[in-house]
Amino acid sequence: MKKYGILVLAIAFITMSFVKPIQQKEGVLKVDVTNSTVNWKGYKPTGSHNGTINLASGELQFEEGAIKGGSFTVEMSSIKDASGSGRLEGHLKSGDFFDVKTFTTSKFEITGIENTEGKVAITGDMTIKGITKQLTFFVSVTETEESVTLISETFHINRADFNVKYKSKSFFNNLKEKFINDEFDLQVVIVAAK
């Protein structure tokens, strides 16, 4: 029985010696824009719309195995409606909403990171339509041998803060039930290749 126990320990030691632990790379990792996305959802009294926006570029900065900074740029002309409405997509790209001909990209730049209650809170500067506001949201970070993935919890943005006026109660009176909520939801999925 003693020999059996020693044999098990020996096999376990040999097995562990061939398993390489996964470690986050130090320094800067480039964002894999083909596998990263921003999910959005907007609301009005009669329902909601949702879709995606593609990333144009980005990077995550690591130090001692933890995210310390980074930024990502969103290609605003890539905004998509999940139901495939070309009419809605065109309207979102127009001057009524995000005016993508003038403001081709939006950007988020990390300015601070805090670990709180077992969660990672990221604070940063969000720039939409040339206007910058500070935001904070929670993220989870996972990794494989090939990549690091950052997924945010759904967080809210007030479009009125970025001068997106169309059917906003912040800018127009007497809209009755024909308004669109100022707050909309975002969730970011950032994949960075090692």
N, C-alpha and C positions, 0 to 999 in steps of 0.2 A: 504494500500500500504506500509505503514511504517512497519507494522507487517511482511509483506511478505519479505521485505528487511532484517529485523533482522533474519528471519527464514533461508534465503539463507546464510547469514554470519555464522549462527550457524552450519549449515550443512557443510559448507566449512571448518570451524575450526575443527569440529569433524573428517572429512575425512582426513585433513592434519595431525592430531595428530596420525593417524594410519599408515601413510606413512613414512617409514624410509628412510632417504636420503642415497644414495650410497656413500661410502667413501673409498678411496684407503687405504689399510692397510699400516701401518708404518713398516719399517724394510725390510726384504728380502722375496721375493716371488719366489718360484721355477717355472721354465719354464715347461709347459706341452708339452713335446716333441712330443706326438702323434698328437697334433693339431697345432704345429709350423712347419715352413718350410722355406727353402731358395729356391727362384726361380732364375734360371740362363738363360741367352741367349747369344750365341756366333755367330759371323758373319764371313762370307767369301764372296768373290766376287760373287759366284754362289748361295748364299742363307744364311740360318741361321739354327741353332738348338737351342732348348730350353728344359728345364726340371726342375727337383727339386733335392735337397739334404736334407736329414733328419738331425735333431739335435740330438746330443747324450746327452746333458745336458745344463743347463743354469740357470741364476737367474737374477732378477731385484731388485734393491735396491731403496726403497722409503723413502722420508723424507718430512713431511708436505704436503702430497698429490701429490708430484711430483717425477719423476724419478731422482735419483741422481747418479746412477751407475749400474753396472751389467756386465755380460759376457755371452757368449754362445759358445758352442763347437759343431762343425759340424762333423758328421760321414762320412768321404770321400768315403768309400766303398759303401755308399747308393746312390751315384749319379745315376740319372735316366734320360733317354731321353724321352721326351713326346711322341714321335712316337713309342717308344718301341724297338729301335734298339739295340740289344744286342752287336752287333759289335762296335757301337759307344761308348756304355757304357764301354765296355772292353778297348777300346783305351783311353778313358778319365782316366781310372784307372791305365793305364800303365805308364812306365817311360817316355814316350813321353809327357805326360801331368802332372798328379798330383801324380803319383807314390804312390798309396795308401798303398802298402805293407810296404813302408818305413815311409810314413807320413800318419798315419791312421786318424788323425783328423786335422782340421783347427780351429782357434779360433778368436773371436773378443772380446776385453775387452774395455769397456767404460772408457775414461779418462776425458771427459768433456762434459757438456751439456749447451746449450745456447738457450734462447728464443729470436728469432729475426723475426720481421715482422709477428708476429702471428704464426710462425712455431717453432718447436723444432728441433734444429740442434744437432746431436750427433757426437762427435769426439771420436775416439778410435784406438786401435792398432789391426790391422788385421794380423794374422800369417798364412801363407800358405807355405807348404814345408819348414818349419823351418825358414822362412824369415818374419820379422815383418815390416810393413809399417803403417803409420798413415793415416786414412781416415775420412772424414766428410760427413754425409748425413742427410737428413731431414726425420722426422718421424711424424706420428699422433698417439695419444694415446687415446684409448677409454676404457670404463669399464662397467661391469655389476656387479650384486651382487656376481657372482661366479668367475670372472676373470678380468684381465687387458690385453688388446691387444695392441701391438706396431706394426705398419705397416710402413715400410719405403717407401719413394719414390724410384723409380728405380735409382740406381747409378752405376757408371762405375768403373771397376778395370782394371788396366793394368797388364796382366799376365806376361809380361816380367820382371816386378818388382819382381816377385816371382820365377824367373828362370824356367818358363814354356816355353820351346823353340820351340816346334814342329811347323814348317812352319811359324815362326815369322820373320818378316822383321828386327826386332831388332837384330837378331842373324845370319841370313842367307841372302846372296845376290843372285840375279838372280832367285828368286822364280817366277817372272813374275806374272801370275794370279793365281798361285797355293799356295798363302799365306792364312793364317787365321789371321783375325784381332787380334791385341794385346789386344785391349779393349773389355771386355765383360760386360754384364749387370747383376746386382744382385738386388733382392728385398727380404727383410726379413719380415716374419710374425711371431712374437713372442707372444705366449699366455702364461700368467702366472696365475696359480690358486691362489685364495685368501685363 
